[in-house]
Amino acid sequence: MGFFGSRISFARFRPTGTRPPAFGEDSLANLEKHKIGNGRAAVASADGIDSGWIAGDHILDRKFDLAKNIVSDTLQWALRIDAFKIPSDLLRAYTAEELEGVAASNPSGQISNRQRREAKERAKERLEEEARDGRFVKRKGFGLLWDLPSGEVLVSGAGAPALDRLFPLFEETFGTGLETLGAGRQAYLLAETRNLTRA
């Protein structure tokens, strides 16, 4: 995971506000305040999705360190998104087991709509009880590299759902937003710095 481990594809962004003059302990303190699992994101995510920063060595790495996260004029870390999702096939299986028990206890062998709803509720409760240990949590990490000299933030392999979590978290952490640097925008900015114009 991260930019220093292997080849990656990335999206390029540019901070819209003021940038820090250099990365240091204060940058790591900002990341530490917004790391995953500190309670901040859990309160804000009623949809079963939690997001926050990780240090980037691996998906569970939450220890930010100058030697690991700051290299020259770059800050390297990762966004982690935890999504809680009960498997639908397991819910159907538990519901079927509940319905078998209800049908066996009915003299007619028929199941009413009310009994069906109750069986499904019991199956959901059973799954939620099992989920308390985190077995239905899907964790995904997206590496970030903020290059201070170029003023660019590179984000590895992030799709639209990850970017929806990244933008507000980045602004909350560093006090600046992000704008996308597509090929056209990047070419325009490079031409502008070299005083090149269209002929």
Helices and strands as residue ranges (DSSP letters): E 10-15, H 25-33, H 40-44, E 49-54, H 66-69, E 70-71, E 74-84, H 88-105, H 113-131, E 137-147, E 152-156, H 160-174, E 178-180, H 183-193
